[in-house]
Amino acid sequence: MLNKLLAASALVILPAGFALAQDDAAGGDQEYEITGDAEAGERVYRKCQACHMVGEDAQNRVGPQQNGIIGREIAALEDFNYSDALVEKGEAGEVWTPENLNAFLENPREWAPGTKMSFAGLRKEEERADVIAYLAQYNADGTTSE
């Protein structure tokens, strides 16, 4: 009896630890499971700020601004000059899902050979999940969905 109660409790409690990011940029009907810690991701994102911005005043730098990136087609910002590797992925209809971002952030040059991104990647899975959770908070206009 106690085991059944614990199992049922886990099913109720477990989903509370997960956030969902909705794809508003491409129609608004796709949801993605986000498992990282956005607060921790903000700290990890400092590694990215030399080249990228996110938030209400975000602009393109060496890398594109990252507002609304979850669910956005790869290489979709018209005012940024992407590498051919990312343009090809975008033309093939690929989207920045949490899974694609995870793979790209782990090893950008392996996931998109020919990318202009010189960053070596985030080797720790937890750091990648946290950065993705941090980015998932931002809508395309730079406001947060909190």
CORMOGI-V484106 format. One record per pair of residues at least 12 apart in sequence whose C-alpha atoms are under 8 Angstrom apart, sorted by sequence separation. I is the first residue (numbers start at 1). J is the second residue. D is the distance in whole Angstrom. If there is no record, write none. Layout:
BEGIN
i;j;d
I;J;D
I;J;D
END
This chain:
BEGIN
i;j;d
20;32;5
21;33;7
51;63;5
52;64;6
53;65;5
54;66;5
55;67;6
74;86;6
75;87;5
108;120;7
20;33;5
21;34;7
51;64;8
52;65;5
53;66;6
54;67;5
64;77;8
74;87;7
107;120;6
108;121;6
19;33;6
20;34;6
52;66;7
75;89;8
76;90;7
107;121;5
18;33;7
19;34;5
74;89;6
75;90;5
106;121;5
107;122;7
18;34;6
19;35;6
64;80;6
74;90;4
105;121;5
106;122;5
107;123;8
18;35;5
73;90;6
104;121;8
105;122;6
106;123;6
17;35;7
18;36;8
106;124;8
74;93;8
106;125;8
60;80;7
73;93;7
74;94;6
73;94;6
74;95;5
73;95;4
74;96;6
106;128;7
72;95;6
73;96;6
105;128;7
71;95;6
72;96;6
70;95;8
71;96;5
72;97;8
70;96;5
71;97;6
86;112;7
102;128;6
69;96;6
70;97;6
85;112;6
102;129;7
70;98;7
85;113;6
85;114;6
86;115;7
84;114;7
85;115;6
102;132;8
83;114;7
84;115;7
101;132;7
83;115;5
83;116;6
82;116;8
98;132;7
30;71;8
25;68;7
24;68;8
26;71;7
25;71;7
26;72;7
23;70;7
24;71;8
25;72;6
22;70;8
23;71;5
21;70;7
22;71;7
23;72;7
63;117;8
34;98;7
32;97;7
33;98;8
70;135;7
32;98;7
69;135;7
70;136;6
68;135;8
69;136;7
67;135;7
68;136;7
66;135;7
68;138;6
67;138;5
68;139;4
69;140;7
67;139;6
68;140;4
67;140;5
68;141;7
67;141;7
68;142;7
67;142;5
54;135;8
44;127;7
55;138;7
54;138;7
58;142;7
56;141;7
57;142;7
41;127;7
44;130;8
45;131;6
55;141;8
56;142;4
40;127;8
41;128;8
44;131;6
55;142;4
56;143;6
41;129;8
42;130;8
54;142;7
55;143;6
41;130;4
42;131;7
45;134;8
55;144;8
36;126;7
40;130;6
41;131;4
39;130;8
40;131;8
41;132;7
36;128;8
37;129;7
38;130;5
41;133;7
42;134;6
36;129;4
37;130;5
38;131;7
41;134;5
35;129;6
36;130;4
37;131;8
38;132;8
40;134;8
34;129;8
35;130;8
36;131;7
38;133;5
39;134;7
36;132;7
37;133;6
38;134;4
36;133;5
37;134;7
38;135;8
34;132;7
35;133;7
36;134;8
34;133;6
38;137;8
34;136;8
21;136;6
24;139;8
25;140;7
21;137;8
24;140;8
END
